[in-house]
Amino acid sequence: MITDDQIEFLFDGDENAKLTIVLAHGAGAPMDSPFMNEMAGAIADNGWRVARFEFPYMAKRRSDGKKRGPVLLDFFGEVVRQLGDPNHLIIGGKSMGGRMASMVADDLGVAGLVCLGYPFHPPGKPEKLRTDHLLGLKTSALICHGTRDPFGKPDEVAGYGLSDAIKLHWVEDGEHDFKPRKSSGRTQSQNITDAAKTISDFANVMVK
């Protein structure tokens, strides 16, 4: 889906930052969900520009409340085209949004890839993997993933044979949205802050 329409972006952070980190939303929540707002703010606080957008199905849901199936990959290419030089972009997103970014990152020639809670498989269906394209991924990538995420547990992920281009940041006691149990002594905000710092360190390598 290539369009001449200007995509509506939501920006955070320094517009003069050396890299822009593009975050797509997950399947069920919009670009300004509480998780996305807090994550974008935390990354921006580390000195980066963050760009958020909504896939067409989510934008239409916002206006009329109807749920639709997503058609996403071509649209991600248009997002990159409208934001400018792909060498100055790290693309990614939450869950489904990060998965879509991971499927086009090599073709788009972006500087890097960041996935927040990658959906390695549907919950309770570890045999239905969504990892084939990750085995040969060439783009430098960071996956931030909760240790209790039902979309892929640490012992499962260890056996996937992911590309050497992929680094993993394990979010301590985190669920799919990085929320830990109260008994862990941690908070979701702490996990988001830690993930944002790791993303910032990853981005710093891209500009050296």
Secondary structure, DSSP 8 states (H G I E B T S, - for coil): ---SS----EEES-TT-S-EEEEE--SSS-TTSHHHHHHHHHHHHTT-EEEEE--HHHHHHHHH--------HHHHHHHHHHH--GGGEEEEEETHHHHHHHHHHHHHT-SEEEEES--SS-TT-TTS---GGGSS--S-EEEEEETT-TT--HHHHTTS---TTEEEEEETT--TTS---GGGT--HHHHHHHHHHHHHHHHHHHT-
